[in-house]
Amino acid sequence: MGFADALSKAGVRYLAASPETMLAPGVPSDVAHVIASHETDPKAMAKGVVGDVMRTRYDAGDFGGFGPAAAFDVLDLDPAKMRVAEASIKRLNDDVGAEAGANGVRGIVREDARAIQGMVRFPEASKDMPWRADRPAIAFYDTLAGDGRLDARLRGDAGDAAAAVRGLVLAHRESGEFAPFGGADYSDAAGPTIHLPTTRAQIDPWASAGVVETKNDFYNDVDEAAMTRVLA
């Protein structure tokens, strides 16, 4: 979400990307034809781009064929939609922060976050990779919205956040068993991710190398620090 926010503010309207590492040679050049053919129909363009990416298979010789991505989206970065999403996320973060000490909220929200794998699902991943805390935002908010242990206010906030983020997704496809990543399941990886560390070690683990996810306008604007304090 932070990357999408920065691009939106820079004037970028659409983002075509994978929430996970893409494999070289990446997005096929065929998508240029789809884009040119649907300049006035963003939804058709997005569906075509995602379809081309997820249908593509590159030849790896004796290792067989492989696709360039385990999941792929086209997001609409319309500033008005981004504002709605960010307002919904901030309301949830602030309310979770305010209720964290009551009725087991802290433990429930942390448990729900930990149940959703971050975007490091390939076998060779090292323990310190920063993307372990980058979890699919819609999956997290949907999980909170459906958790009957939380009160109606928090469930409603989460449902609103899920709907607003889902509203950014023009097209999406994913793999339930991505062979290049050891058969990892990406069926929940729809839409953008959000930084949700569930341990202190997951908060900006590469900060010493200049890689941080907690020092940007989005993180500040939605008061993501309130959610981080509850989770980690």
C-alpha positions, 0 to 999 in steps of 0.5 A: 500500500505504501508503494501504491500511495507514493505512485498515486501521489506522483500522478501514476494512475495504474500499477501492474505488479506482483506482490511477490518476487517475479521471475526473469524475464518477467512481464511478457512483451505481449501486454503492450498489445493489450494496453494499446488495444484498450486505452479507453477501457481500463478494466479490459486492459487490466484483465488482458494484462493479468491474463497475459502474465499469468498464462505465460510460460517460459521454457527452462529446458530440462526443468520444464516451463515456469510462469513469471509470477505467483500472483499478479494485479492491476491496481487503480491508483485514482487519488479519490479511491486511495483516500477512501482506502487510507481513511478506512485503514486509519480508522481501523488502526486507531480503533484497534490501538484504542481497544488493544488492552481490552477483551483480548483484542491484542492477542486476537488481532496478532493471531489473525495477522500471524495466520496470514503468510507474508510475501516470502514463500519461496524455499530459499528465503532467509529469515531476515528478509523484510517482506516476511511482514508484508501480508496481503491487506485484503486477506488481513482485513477480511480475517478481522472482519469475520472474527466473531471474537472482536466487537462489532465496531472493529469488525465493521472497521475491518470490513470497510478497510477490506472493501476499500482496498478491494476497490483498488483492484481492477484485475487479479489472478493467483496460483494455488501451487506455484512450482518455482517456489516449491508449490507455495500457495498464493490463493490469498494474495489478491491486491496490495500488501501492507507491512504487518510485523508480528515480532519486533524483529520483523520491523524494518529488519534491513534498516541498517542497509537503508531499506525501511517500510515505516518511514513514508507518508502512507505509514504516517497518514494511516497511523500504521504505527498504532497497528504495529504496536499491537501486533509486535 
